[in-house]
């Protein structure tokens, strides 16, 4: 009897200890879409400024004042700079330049550049954004500027260059580098060089060598202002952090008070209205930890950098009241709606909101850079314009004892228009029927308790499903992946009234609705709401069926986020994308138990299936989804995709009543399998390509043969590959193939589902858990990493980690129910 009573307590204690030791590469705080996405990149929430997934500061700051003593529990103030010499993102400046080799003293003050050309920055080969076209190999630029006050704090060179660069200030070398940047970087100017600045005229001189690809040059100089000392502000002691599907929960000690801080983004996968609503909650619960009562105030500040692409952009902010809410609102003066597209970008249109239930204890204001030392000294600014503003909320919680007091704040974003879809600007899903952001904030406040209850129910469901499918470590991977995968999409309605759930290829190339990003992301959505997967396929079907895409195979993407006006990727992936679209439509057919969706697109699916029947078994030299590995001919894993896709087409034919068609294509697929086994066999495994023996690769595409129960490939193929993979692992996972030591964590999880026992499954998944919890790369989860040291190679914050749910999906579809473990 005692053993039964003690066991639950023991397990609970172990889970608490385990939770305290956990570490994620980055911690999701606010997660809604590719633009509204804020993360903490340190294990201590106070260890750094909070950031957008691109790594740019988007600062949230939190302080708790207990009996007059302030404790910082959230973030740090972001780095802000004062302009000394503006770059072109602030001022349209003109500089002297030449594209022919100048004299040896070209960088010095006395050099005569009167014969050089004059041009407006930025200089580059981008027709739409370069003010002066630069198409040659070299450019030398000289820019004269005047300084009247030499009492300067730390100076930084603000530089954007492509490619190799050397920079001089009054003839002194400030910086040189081989390589390029894709945005402004800030480089400290040494004191010795700074001290040679003169009152009056100075010279910034730069040489850039364009070695390949694009060309770009823009530069300025900024000062880091001195900050007011904030020694009076102490740092709260973080005791624990827990991540679940919809929440990140921190526990702190702030002197004589304990604080539980919860970030909730209510991404309820089966409630599309709530999933689309761009409002997150910040909940603070405070109680005394010494049995006495204490006077407590709460401060939360949100930087307006959340509403700009670069810190140089001018902001207008205001305070107002609506429906018992006190609201702070901020956005750029320019409001360039849908004017920018690309990867490493932040939104600079629409408006951010910080809202709280109004009352006499609440004071909100707008300030320029708020110092921590003065955070609890409220100002009266109700409207303010400038750069780097802060939206401030102070709440007097009064006397707090052992009974916990709770305060909820809401952070929201209205992007006005979200995506351009074939020349039509679309609003977010939540705007259907003319809804306003004020209405959404009001509903979010009114329904808070109900929404949190739904989030907690979903948290348990996600955890329990994953534990039952693969165990504790696997479940923790799924919890971390959930918000990231959803928040890499935008939910909309097409002009034709269809659901669109469009992804952004975060930190891979910025494409919108990439088919081979949808493919690995799909398991999460198939497991919990196939309508969202339809939203990921509908745009591609429309592209083909409207006649805008005329090729015999499926497109790669719909454009560059947020402009979905047609494929912008430079090369097609014919077998890859046809296979992906057919397999995922077959999966929707299984999920819904009918062929209605397939029937709607049957002509297109048939065209793609016939393409694969002709070109898919022995693929020509082409890219696949692992395009970073380069072109590959006769790719055996890509061949598997084609075979499984043809099998999926046969299943869909059966579902729509075309039994003869189903039999024909099933027979074709099975015949291909026999040929595949004979041609791919390489002693104790199957090769990377049909003609390169002594190689190997993860055959992750095989997973759909199992998940969709096609029974095309013999069990021996699965067993042979798994046995071989287990001899090839490194500390942080199984390499993608024999060409390199890097891997894709989503593909490892898919490969793990090929196993037939828990031991082998854990042997493959545990190194991925080690990577996620020990990687030195502190960014939102990267799916492309090195298996020897756990460092990311590229990509971050992508939707493809939704693929981690492939084991959950397989269990839901193909296994008997199990008991919950939580």
C-alpha positions, 0 to 999 in steps of 0.5 A: 500500500505504501508503495502505491502511495509513494510512487506518484510522489516520486514520479512528480518529484522526478518530473520537477527535477527534470523540468529544472534541468531542461534547456531549449535552444530558445524559448518561445514567448509570443508566437503567432505568425512569421512577423509576430514572434518573440523569443528568449535565447538564454536559459535565464529569462533575464540573460538577454534582450528578447528577440524576433526569431531572426535574432533582432532585438524586440525587447520585453522588459519586466520588473517587480517592485517589492517594498520599494526594491526592484527586481528584473525578471524579464529581458533586458533593454535592447541596444539602441544607437544615436546616429552620428553619420546616417546610413541610407535607411535614414537619409538619402546621402550622396558620396563620391565613388569610382569603379576604377583603381584609385591612387594609393592614398584614396582613403586619406583626408587630403586625397583629391576625389573631385574627378570621382563620380557622385552617387546616392546610396545605397550602391548595388546591383538590385534594380528596385532598391539600389539608388546607384547601380554598381555592376562592376567588380570593385567600388571605392567610396569616400564620404565627407562628414562634419563633427562639432562635438567630440564628447562621444561615447562608444562608436560603431560602424554601421555597415552592410556590404556584399562582398569583401570590404575594407573600411577606413576612418580618416585613413585608419583601417576600421574593419576588413572582411572577406565575405558579405552580410545580408543586413546592417551589422554594428562594429565597434570602433576602437578608442584609438581610431575614435580619438583621431576624429576631428572637429570639422571635416572627417572622411569615411572611405570604403572599398568593396570587392564583388566576388560573386552574386549580389553587390551592395554597399551602405554605411554610417556611424552610430553612438551607443548613448551612455545609460543611467546606472541602474545598480538599484535594480536587482536581478530576480532569481529564476527557479524553473522554466517549463515549456508546454504546447501553448505556454512557457512558464517561469518561476522566480524569487524576487526578494520576499515575493515569489513570481510565476510568469506565464506566456500563453499564445493560444494556438488552439489547432482545432479553433481557427478563430482563436488560432488566428487571433493575434493576441498573447497573454502575459500572466504574473502571479505574485505571493509572499514567501515569508508569511508577511505582507509586502507592497508590490508593483509590477512593470512591463515594457514593450519596445516599439521595435516590434513594429519596425524592420530596422530601428531607424524607422520613425514610430508614432505611439498613442494611449487610449481606452476602449471597452474597459481596457487601457491600450497602448498602440504603436506603428511606423509613420510610413506604414509601407503595407506589403512593400517588403518581401524576403527572409531576414525581415521584420514587419514595418506596417500595421500596429502593435498593442499592449493592453490591460484591464483599466482601473485606478491601479493601472498607469500606462505611458509612452517614453523614449528609452526607459531606464530600469532605474526610472521604470516605476516613475510614471510619465504622462505621455499619451502620444509620442513620436520618435525612434526606439520608443517603449510602451510602459505599463505599471500596475500597483498590486497593493499589499500581497501576502500568502494569498496569490494575486494575479495580473494579466496583460495582452500583447497584440498585433494588427497587420492590416493586410497579411499576404498578397495572393496573386495580386489581391491583398488578403487580410488575416482570417480573424478579420472575417466579418469586419472584426477589429483588433479592439474587438479581439483584445476585448474578447481575449480579456473577457474569455481569458479563463475559458481560453486558458482552460482550453490551452491547458486541455490541449497541453495535456493532449499534446503531451499525452499523445506524444508520451504514449507514442514515443516516451518522455523525451519524444514528448518534450520534443513535440511540445517545443515544436508545436508553437514554432511550427504553427507560428511559421504560417499565416491563416487566411481565406483566398479570394475564392473562399478557400482556407489558406495556411501559408508558411514562410521558409524562415532563414532558408530563403524566405519563400511562401508556401513552399511544397517541400516545407509543407511536406515535413510540416504536415504530420502535426496538422494531419494528427490534429486538424487536416483542414490546416493541411488543406490550407497548405495545399490549396494555393498550390492546387490553385496555381496549377488549376488556374493556368498560372502554372503551366508545367506538367509537375507541381510548383516549388512555391508561390513566391517570396513571403508575403508576396504569393504571386507565383514561384520565385525559387530559381529551379524546379524540383519536379519529382520532389513536389509532385510526390509531396502533393500526392502523398499529402492529398492521400494522407488527407483522404485517410484522415477524413475517411473519404476521397472528396478532397482528392476528387476535387483535384483529380485531374491535377493529381492524375497529371502529377501521378503520370509524371511520376510514373514516367520520370519518378523511379530513376530521377534525373539530375535534380534537386530534392527537398534537401537542396542544400546538399546539391543536385543528385541523379538517381537518388534512391530516397527520391525514387522511394517518394515517387513510388509511395506517391503512386501508391497514394494515388492508387489509394485515392482512386479506391476512395473515389470509386475508381477501383480499376485505376487504383489497381493499375497504379498499385501494380505499377508501384509494386513493380517499381519496388522490386526494381528498387530493391534490386538496383539500390541494394548495397551489401547490408543496406541500400545506397544513396543512388542507384549507381553509387555503391559504398554510399548510404542515406536516410530513406525517410520517405519510406515512412508513408508506406507505413503510416498510410499502410500501403504495404508496398515495401517488404518489412526486410527493407525497413529492418535492413536500413534501421540496423545499418543506421544504428551503426552510423550515429554520432553524438547528436544524431544520425547524419542525413547521408554519407556525404556529410556529417550534418543532418535534418532532425525532422527526417531523423524522427521520420526515420525512427518511425521505420523501427519496429521496437521502442529500443531502436526508436529511442536509439534514434530519437535520444540524440535529437533530444540531446541536440535540442537540449544541449545545442550551443546555437541559441536560436529558435529550433533549427532543423539542420545541424551538425551531428558531431557538435550539435551546432546549427548549420542553417535554418531556424524557426521553421515550420518543418519541426511539425514533422516531429509529430509523425510518430504521434500520427502513426500511433493515432492511425495505426495503433490501439489506444493506450492509457494516458501517462500524465 
